[in-house]
C-alpha cells in the first residue's frame, strides 16, 4: 500500500464518505486517501435516492459540484 499525505505526516489507508438524504438512510463510499473529496461527493450525489440539503466543508467546494447537486434536487 502506498504512503500518502495525511494529518500529521505520511499516512496510508482509506476515507469514509457519507451523505444523507431526506430518507435518513446513509449513502456511503470508502475510497483511498488520494481520491479528491469532490470526486467522492459527485459519486455520492449520483447515488442519493432522495433530495435534501447538502452541507460540506471547503474541501468539497467546486462549481460543477454545485451544479450537480442543484440538478439532483
C-alpha positions in Angstrom: 0.0 0.0 0.0 1.3 3.4 -0.9 2.1 6.1 1.7 0.0 9.2 1.1 -0.1 12.6 2.8 -2.4 12.6 5.8 -3.0 14.5 9.0 0.4 14.9 10.8 2.5 13.4 8.1 2.5 10.5 5.7 -0.3 8.0 6.0 -2.0 5.1 4.2 -5.4 3.8 4.1 -8.9 4.9 3.2 -11.5 7.5 3.9 -15.2 7.0 4.5 -17.5 9.5 2.8 -21.2 9.6 3.5 -24.3 11.6 2.6 -27.8 11.6 3.9 -31.0 12.5 2.1 -34.5 13.0 3.4 -34.8 9.3 3.9 -32.3 9.3 6.9 -30.5 6.4 5.3 -26.9 7.0 4.6 -25.3 6.5 1.2 -21.6 5.9 1.6 -18.4 5.0 -0.1 -14.9 4.1 1.0 -12.1 5.4 -1.2 -8.3 5.6 -1.0 -6.8 8.6 0.7 -5.6 10.1 -2.6 -9.1 10.4 -4.1 -10.3 14.0 -4.1 -13.3 14.8 -1.9 -15.1 16.4 -4.8 -14.9 13.1 -6.7 -16.4 11.2 -3.8 -19.2 13.8 -3.4 -20.1 13.6 -7.1 -20.3 9.8 -6.8 -22.5 10.0 -3.7 -24.8 12.7 -5.1 -25.5 10.4 -8.1 -26.4 7.6 -5.8 -28.6 9.6 -3.4 -32.1 8.2 -3.6 -33.9 11.4 -2.4 -33.4 15.1 -2.4 -32.2 17.1 0.6 -29.7 19.7 1.9 -26.0 19.3 1.2 -23.6 20.6 3.8 -19.9 20.2 3.3 -16.6 21.9 4.2 -14.3 23.8 1.9 -12.7 20.6 0.5 -15.9 19.9 -1.4 -16.2 23.4 -2.9 -16.5 23.5 -6.7 -18.8 25.0 -9.3 -19.5 21.7 -11.1 -20.5 20.0 -7.8 -22.9 22.8 -7.0 -24.5 22.3 -10.5 -24.7 18.6 -10.0 -26.3 19.0 -6.5 -28.8 21.5 -7.9 -29.8 19.2 -10.7 -30.3 16.3 -8.3 -32.7 18.3 -6.2 
